[in-house]
C-alpha cells in the first residue's frame, strides 16, 4: 500500500487535488453533457488543512441558469472526499472553447459538435 493510499484511510486526512479533480469529472454540464473538468470550467483547486476544498470555476456563459444544479452535483461528487466544498464562481478570464481538453473535444465530437 502506498503512502497516499494510507493517508486516504486515516480519518481527517486531506484529499489531494488530483482526487478532487477526478471526483469533479462526475459533474456534467447539463446543456452539453460533458464533465466540467474536460470542458475546462475548472480554473483552480485548493484544499486547506481542514480538508475544505475551494474550486475556482466558471461556466460557458455568465447568464447560465444552472449554477445551482452544477453546485449540487459538485457537492454530491466530492462527498466523502472533502469535508466541505466551496465554489468560487469566476468570470475572468471568460471561458472559451480553447479551454476544452482533448478528451472533452472527443466527447463533444461524439455528440455531433464540430470542435
C-alpha positions in Angstrom: 0.0 0.0 0.0 1.4 3.4 -1.0 1.8 6.3 1.4 -1.0 8.1 -0.4 -3.4 5.2 0.0 -2.6 5.0 3.7 -3.2 8.8 4.1 -6.6 8.4 2.4 -7.7 5.8 5.0 -6.7 7.9 8.0 -9.8 9.8 9.4 -9.3 13.6 8.9 -6.7 13.2 6.2 -6.8 15.7 3.4 -7.7 14.8 -0.1 -5.4 15.6 -2.9 -6.1 18.0 -5.7 -6.0 15.0 -8.2 -8.6 13.2 -6.2 -10.8 16.3 -6.2 -10.3 16.8 -9.9 -11.2 13.2 -10.6 -14.4 13.4 -8.5 -15.4 16.6 -10.3 -15.3 14.6 -13.6 -18.7 13.3 -12.4 -20.1 16.8 -12.6 -21.7 17.2 -16.0 -22.7 20.4 -17.7 -26.5 19.8 -18.2 -26.6 21.6 -21.5 -23.6 20.0 -23.2 -23.5 16.6 -21.4 -19.7 16.8 -20.8 -18.0 17.0 -17.4 -16.8 20.3 -16.1 -13.2 19.3 -15.9 -12.9 18.3 -19.6 -14.9 21.4 -20.6 -12.2 23.5 -19.0 -14.5 25.1 -16.5 -12.3 24.4 -13.5 -9.8 27.3 -13.2 -8.2 26.3 -9.8 -8.4 23.9 -6.9 -7.3 24.4 -3.3 -7.7 22.1 -0.3 -7.0 23.7 3.1 -5.7 22.0 6.3 -9.3 21.3 7.4 -9.9 19.3 4.2 -12.2 22.1 2.9 -12.0 22.5 -0.9 -12.4 25.7 -2.8 -12.9 25.4 -6.5 -12.4 28.3 -8.8 -14.9 27.6 -11.5 -16.6 29.3 -14.4 -19.5 28.5 -16.7 -19.8 28.6 -20.5 -21.9 31.7 -20.0 -22.3 34.1 -17.1 -26.0 34.0 -17.8 -26.2 30.2 -17.3 -29.2 29.5 -15.1 -27.8 26.1 -13.9 -25.3 27.2 -11.3 -27.4 25.5 -8.5 -27.6 22.2 -10.5 -23.8 22.2 -11.0 -23.1 23.2 -7.4 -25.4 20.4 -6.1 -23.6 17.9 -8.4 -20.2 19.1 -7.2 -21.2 18.7 -3.6 -22.5 15.1 -4.2 -19.5 14.2 -6.3 -17.0 15.3 -3.6 -18.9 14.0 -0.6 -16.6 11.7 1.4 -13.5 13.2 -0.2 -13.5 16.6 1.3 -15.2 17.9 4.5 -16.8 20.8 2.6 -16.8 22.3 -0.9 -16.9 26.0 -1.7 -17.3 27.1 -5.3 -15.8 30.5 -6.2 -17.6 31.5 -9.4 -15.0 33.2 -11.6 -15.8 35.2 -14.8 -12.4 36.4 -15.7 -10.9 35.2 -17.9 -14.1 34.3 -19.7 -14.5 30.7 -20.8 -13.8 29.9 -24.4 -13.7 26.7 -26.5 -9.9 26.9 -26.3 -10.1 25.7 -22.6 -11.7 22.3 -23.6 -9.3 19.4 -23.1 -8.6 16.9 -25.9 -10.8 14.4 -24.1 -13.6 17.0 -23.9 -13.2 17.7 -27.7 -13.5 14.0 -28.4 -16.7 13.7 -26.3 -18.2 16.8 -28.0 -17.4 15.4 -31.4 -19.1 12.1 -30.4 -22.2 14.2 -29.6 -22.1 15.8 -33.0 -20.4 19.1 -32.1 -17.8 20.5 -34.5 -14.9 21.5 -32.3 
